[in-house]
């Protein structure tokens, strides 16, 4: 998906968020070239409580 977005979709930036503690998903993003950009505190409700999420992004120039 990322390769298509940059090559054919005209995207300059792709980003994803991962619930903190979800090490497997974070690892997948890192292996795909995404870089950790920061913590989004209380970003989204998870099972009725505010959850913290890690922001990852990749630029077409990366």
C-alpha positions as CSV (number, residue, x, y, z in Angstrom):
1,X,0.0,0.0,0.0
2,X,2.8,2.4,0.9
3,X,4.7,1.8,-2.3
4,X,1.5,2.4,-4.4
5,X,0.6,5.5,-2.4
6,X,4.0,7.1,-3.3
7,X,4.4,5.8,-6.8
8,X,0.9,6.0,-8.2
9,X,-1.3,7.8,-5.6
10,X,0.6,11.0,-5.5
11,X,1.0,10.9,-1.7
12,X,3.9,12.8,-0.1
13,X,3.2,11.4,3.4
14,X,1.7,8.3,5.0
15,X,1.1,8.0,8.7
16,X,-0.3,5.4,11.1
17,X,-1.1,5.3,14.8
18,X,-0.6,2.3,17.1
19,X,-1.9,1.8,20.6
20,X,1.0,2.0,23.0
21,X,1.8,-1.5,24.2
22,X,1.1,-3.0,20.7
23,X,4.8,-3.8,20.0
24,X,4.0,-6.1,17.1
25,X,2.2,-3.5,15.1
26,X,4.9,-0.9,15.9
27,X,7.5,-3.3,14.7
28,X,5.7,-3.9,11.4
29,X,5.6,-0.2,10.7
30,X,9.3,0.2,11.5
31,X,10.2,-2.7,9.2
32,X,8.2,-0.9,6.5
33,X,10.3,2.2,6.9
34,X,7.9,4.2,9.1
35,X,9.6,6.4,11.7
36,X,8.3,7.1,15.2
37,X,7.2,10.8,15.5
38,X,5.8,11.0,19.0
39,X,3.1,10.1,21.5
40,X,-0.5,11.1,21.1
41,X,-1.7,11.2,24.7
42,X,-5.4,10.3,25.3
43,X,-5.8,10.3,21.5
44,X,-8.8,7.9,21.2
45,X,-11.1,6.0,23.5
46,X,-10.2,2.3,24.0
47,X,-12.8,0.2,25.8
48,X,-14.2,3.3,27.6
49,X,-10.9,4.9,28.6
50,X,-8.6,7.3,26.8
51,X,-5.7,5.5,25.1
52,X,-2.3,6.7,24.3
53,X,-1.1,6.1,20.7
54,X,2.3,6.2,19.0
55,X,2.4,8.2,15.7
56,X,4.5,6.7,12.9
57,X,5.0,8.3,9.5
58,X,6.9,7.8,6.2
59,X,7.6,10.4,3.6
60,X,8.0,9.8,-0.1
61,X,11.5,11.2,0.2
62,X,12.5,8.7,2.9
